């Protein structure tokens, strides 16, 4: 290591002090102004990076396609909220047509939840 590298490692009070340049997450980006629009379109179901890039250019975005693509790739790979799948219609029909005493307690609770919605 060079003496500058050793000095920067020795002078760092915390690990975040070592991050510089492209690895800083608090840096502003050309895309920052358009992220709310991209997030809105993503939530509407449009996940095609090329199409979204084409939509942002008329809005004034001057960056390249790669930056939009990288932002959407990050959204694709980030963990999503896990939601329970609703029961199939056939299962709900069986619950409704069954005698209540033959249903398990869990099935009764699920049927009650379906009927209240």
C-alpha positions in Angstrom: 0.0 0.0 0.0 1.1 3.5 -0.6 1.6 5.9 2.3 -1.6 7.8 1.3 -3.7 4.7 1.6 -2.3 3.8 5.0 -2.8 7.4 6.1 -6.5 7.5 4.9 -7.1 4.2 6.7 -5.5 5.4 9.9 -7.3 8.7 9.9 -10.8 7.2 9.3 -12.9 7.6 12.5 -15.6 5.3 11.2 -15.9 2.9 8.1 -18.2 5.4 6.3 -15.2 7.8 6.1 -13.4 5.4 3.8 -16.1 5.5 1.1 -15.3 8.0 -1.7 -16.3 8.7 -5.3 -18.8 6.4 -7.0 -19.4 4.4 -3.8 -21.0 7.4 -2.0 -24.7 6.8 -1.8 -25.5 10.4 -0.8 -24.3 11.9 -4.1 -26.9 13.5 -6.3 -27.7 12.0 -9.7 -29.1 13.4 -12.9 -31.9 10.9 -12.4 -32.9 12.1 -8.9 -35.4 14.6 -10.3 -37.2 11.9 -12.3 -37.2 9.1 -9.8 -40.7 10.0 -8.4 -42.1 9.8 -12.0 -40.3 6.4 -12.6 -41.5 5.1 -9.3 -45.1 6.1 -10.1 -44.9 4.5 -13.6 -43.3 1.4 -12.0 -46.2 1.1 -9.5 -48.7 1.4 -12.4 -47.1 -1.7 -13.9 -44.7 -0.3 -16.5 -41.4 -2.1 -16.0 -39.8 -1.7 -19.4 -36.6 0.4 -18.9 -36.4 1.5 -22.5 -40.0 2.7 -22.6 -39.6 4.6 -19.3 -36.4 6.2 -20.6 -38.2 7.3 -23.7 -40.9 8.8 -21.5 -38.5 10.8 -19.3 -36.5 12.3 -22.2 -39.4 14.7 -23.3 -39.7 15.6 -19.6 -36.2 17.0 -19.7 -34.0 14.1 -18.6 -30.6 14.4 -20.3 -29.0 11.3 -18.9 -28.5 8.0 -20.7 -30.5 4.9 -20.9 -28.0 2.9 -18.7 -28.7 5.1 -15.7 -32.5 4.5 -15.9 -31.9 0.8 -16.5 -29.6 0.5 -13.5 -32.2 2.3 -11.3 -34.9 -0.1 -12.4 -32.7 -3.1 -12.1 -32.2 -2.1 -8.4 -36.0 -2.0 -8.0 -36.3 -5.4 -9.6 -33.8 -7.1 -7.3 -34.8 -5.4 -4.1 -36.9 -7.4 -1.6 -40.6 -6.9 -1.9 -43.3 -7.2 0.7 -44.7 -10.7 0.9 -48.5 -10.7 0.9 -50.7 -13.8 1.4 -52.3 -15.2 -1.7 -56.1 -15.0 -1.6 -57.8 -18.5 -1.5 -58.9 -19.9 -4.8 -62.6 -19.6 -5.6 -63.0 -23.4 -5.6 -61.6 -23.5 -2.0 -63.9 -20.7 -0.9 -66.9 -22.5 -2.5 -66.0 -25.7 -0.6 -65.8 -23.8 2.7 -69.2 -22.2 2.0 -70.9 -25.5 1.0 -69.4 -27.5 3.9 -71.0 -27.9 7.3 -69.3 -25.4 9.7 -68.4 -28.2 12.2 -66.4 -30.1 9.5 -64.2 -27.1 8.8 -61.0 -26.7 10.8 -60.6 -23.6 13.0 -58.2 -22.0 10.4 -60.6 -22.6 7.6 -63.4 -21.1 9.6 -61.3 -18.0 10.3 -60.3 -17.7 6.6 -63.9 -18.1 5.5 -65.0 -15.4 7.9 -62.2 -13.1 6.6 -63.3 -13.7 3.0 -67.0 -13.0 3.8 -66.2 -9.7 5.6 -64.3 -8.4 2.6 
